[in-house]
Amino acid sequence: MTKLLRTIRLDPSDTFIFERAAEPGEWGVPGGFAFFDADPATLEGKARVAFRSGFLGISSLGFSTLVQIVAASDAEHAAAVECLAAQLVARFGAPDLAAARRAAAEEFAFAASLTDHPPDTLVAMHRVFADGAIRETFRTLKARGGAKPLRAFSFLEVEEDEPLPADQLDLLALARKDGR
């Protein structure tokens, strides 16, 4: 048994902000490789939003603002690696399935490294391009009071290592301002 990331949609906003939204419940990975051929400085609109905050759903190749940490069986993990490997060959130009499997396994190992939290914890990402490199930071969101909330604004506890960039929305500050 291992823990992986699964896409989640708490409200319909992903369907508006991304060109293609991931389906809820897909296995997700950070997916920075999806922007390998892009010039991050020239991305605009929905492509820019996907670059900055989108986890990649491996089945649809759509994006999700949040992923949820969930338990996964070894068989589910292996199937997810195979799915991503097939996508890497079909959509991203991997030279063969063996190379794609290695790359997919590395991407899932990285995704699994983000799951050192209790199941059902949500993870958000902020990706930037600076000094010639892509840099990703991750934040966890936990349900207030330990209960599973049904709405996005019920999440108020945020664990973070670094301050938010100046141009990122701070939902925690907004919730406090609103008296929640």
C-alpha positions as CSV (number, residue, x, y, z in Angstrom):
1,M,0.0,0.0,0.0
2,T,1.2,3.5,-0.9
3,K,-0.2,7.0,-1.0
4,L,-0.7,8.9,-4.2
5,L,-2.4,12.0,-5.4
6,R,-5.9,12.0,-6.8
7,T,-7.5,15.0,-8.5
8,I,-10.4,16.6,-6.8
9,R,-12.9,19.3,-7.8
10,L,-14.5,21.1,-4.9
11,D,-16.4,23.5,-7.2
12,P,-16.6,24.1,-10.9
13,S,-13.8,26.7,-11.1
14,D,-11.3,24.3,-12.7
15,T,-13.7,23.9,-15.7
16,F,-13.4,27.7,-16.3
17,I,-9.8,28.4,-15.5
18,F,-8.1,25.6,-17.4
19,E,-8.4,24.8,-21.1
20,R,-9.0,21.2,-20.1
21,A,-9.9,20.4,-16.5
22,A,-8.9,17.0,-15.1
23,E,-11.8,14.7,-14.2
24,P,-12.4,14.4,-10.5
25,G,-10.8,11.2,-9.1
26,E,-8.0,10.8,-11.7
27,W,-4.5,10.0,-10.5
28,G,-2.6,13.2,-10.5
29,V,1.0,14.3,-10.8
30,P,2.7,17.7,-10.6
31,G,3.2,17.4,-14.4
32,G,5.8,20.1,-15.0
33,F,7.0,18.0,-18.0
34,A,3.8,19.1,-19.8
35,F,5.4,22.5,-20.2
36,F,8.8,21.2,-21.4
37,D,8.4,22.7,-24.9
38,A,6.7,25.9,-23.7
39,D,8.3,29.2,-23.0
40,P,6.8,30.0,-19.6
41,A,7.4,33.8,-20.1
42,T,5.1,33.8,-23.0
43,L,2.2,31.7,-21.6
44,E,-1.0,33.6,-21.4
45,G,-4.6,33.0,-20.2
46,K,-5.6,29.5,-19.4
47,A,-2.2,28.0,-20.4
48,R,-0.5,30.4,-17.9
49,V,-2.9,29.4,-15.1
50,A,-2.3,25.7,-15.9
51,F,1.5,26.3,-15.7
52,R,1.3,28.2,-12.4
53,S,-1.1,26.0,-10.5
54,G,-2.2,22.9,-12.3
55,F,-1.7,19.3,-11.3
56,L,-1.9,17.0,-14.3
57,G,-4.6,14.3,-14.4
58,I,-2.9,11.4,-16.1
59,S,-6.0,10.0,-17.9
60,S,-7.5,13.2,-19.4
61,L,-4.2,15.2,-19.4
62,G,-6.4,18.0,-17.9
63,F,-5.5,20.1,-15.0
64,S,-6.7,20.3,-11.4
65,T,-6.0,23.1,-8.9
66,L,-6.0,20.6,-6.0
67,V,-5.1,17.0,-5.4
68,Q,-6.1,14.8,-2.5
69,I,-3.7,12.4,-0.7
70,V,-5.2,8.9,-0.9
71,A,-4.2,5.3,-0.2
72,A,-3.5,3.3,-3.3
73,S,-2.7,-0.4,-3.8
74,D,0.4,-1.6,-5.5
75,A,-1.8,-2.7,-8.4
76,E,-3.3,0.8,-8.7
77,H,0.1,2.4,-8.5
78,A,1.4,0.1,-11.3
79,A,-1.7,0.8,-13.5
80,A,-1.2,4.6,-13.0
81,V,2.5,4.3,-14.0
82,E,1.4,2.4,-17.1
83,C,-1.3,4.9,-18.0
84,L,1.1,7.8,-17.7
85,A,3.8,5.9,-19.7
86,A,1.3,5.4,-22.5
87,Q,0.5,9.1,-22.5
88,L,4.2,10.0,-22.5
89,V,4.6,7.9,-25.7
90,A,1.4,9.0,-27.4
91,R,1.3,12.7,-26.5
92,F,4.7,13.8,-25.3
93,G,7.1,12.1,-27.7
94,A,8.8,9.5,-25.5
95,P,11.0,7.4,-27.7
96,D,9.6,4.0,-26.4
97,L,7.5,2.5,-23.7
98,A,10.5,1.4,-21.6
99,A,11.8,4.9,-21.4
100,A,8.3,6.2,-20.8
101,R,7.8,3.8,-17.9
102,R,11.0,5.0,-16.3
103,A,9.9,8.6,-16.6
104,A,6.4,7.8,-15.4
105,A,7.8,5.9,-12.4
106,E,10.0,9.0,-11.5
107,E,7.0,11.3,-11.8
108,F,5.0,9.1,-9.5
109,A,7.9,8.8,-7.0
110,F,8.0,12.6,-6.9
111,A,4.2,12.8,-6.4
112,A,4.4,10.2,-3.7
113,S,7.1,12.3,-1.9
114,L,4.3,14.9,-1.4
115,T,2.1,12.5,0.5
116,D,3.8,12.6,3.9
117,H,0.5,13.8,5.4
118,P,-2.7,12.1,6.5
119,P,-5.1,10.7,3.9
120,D,-7.6,13.2,2.6
121,T,-5.2,16.1,3.0
122,L,-5.4,18.5,0.0
123,V,-2.3,19.7,-1.8
124,A,-2.0,22.9,-3.9
125,M,0.9,24.0,-6.0
126,H,2.5,27.2,-7.2
127,R,4.9,26.9,-10.2
128,V,7.2,29.6,-11.4
129,F,9.9,30.0,-14.0
130,A,12.9,31.8,-12.6
131,D,16.6,31.9,-13.3
132,G,16.2,29.5,-16.2
133,A,14.5,26.8,-14.1
134,I,11.0,25.7,-13.2
135,R,10.4,25.8,-9.4
136,E,7.4,24.3,-7.7
137,T,6.2,24.9,-4.2
138,F,3.5,22.9,-2.5
139,R,1.0,23.7,0.3
140,T,-1.2,21.4,2.2
141,L,-4.8,22.3,3.2
142,K,-6.5,20.5,6.1
143,A,-10.1,20.5,7.1
144,R,-10.9,22.9,9.9
145,G,-11.7,20.9,13.1
146,G,-10.8,17.6,11.5
147,A,-14.1,17.1,9.7
148,K,-14.4,16.6,6.0
149,P,-15.8,19.8,4.6
150,L,-18.0,19.9,1.6
151,R,-17.0,23.4,0.4
152,A,-13.6,24.9,-0.7
153,F,-13.9,27.7,1.8
154,S,-14.1,25.3,4.7
155,F,-10.4,24.7,4.4
156,L,-8.6,27.1,6.6
157,E,-5.5,25.4,8.0
158,V,-2.6,25.9,5.6
159,E,0.9,24.5,6.0
160,E,3.6,26.2,4.0
161,D,7.3,26.7,4.0
162,E,7.5,30.0,2.2
163,P,5.4,33.1,2.0
164,L,2.9,33.4,-0.8
165,P,4.0,35.2,-3.9
166,A,2.7,38.7,-4.2
167,D,0.3,37.9,-7.0
168,Q,-1.2,34.7,-5.5
169,L,-4.7,34.8,-3.9
170,D,-4.5,34.1,-0.1
171,L,-7.8,32.2,0.7
172,L,-6.9,32.0,4.4
173,A,-6.7,35.8,4.7
174,L,-9.9,36.2,2.8
175,A,-11.7,33.8,5.1
176,R,-10.4,35.5,8.2
177,K,-11.5,38.9,6.8
178,D,-15.0,37.4,6.1
179,G,-15.2,36.3,9.8
180,R,-15.0,32.6,9.2
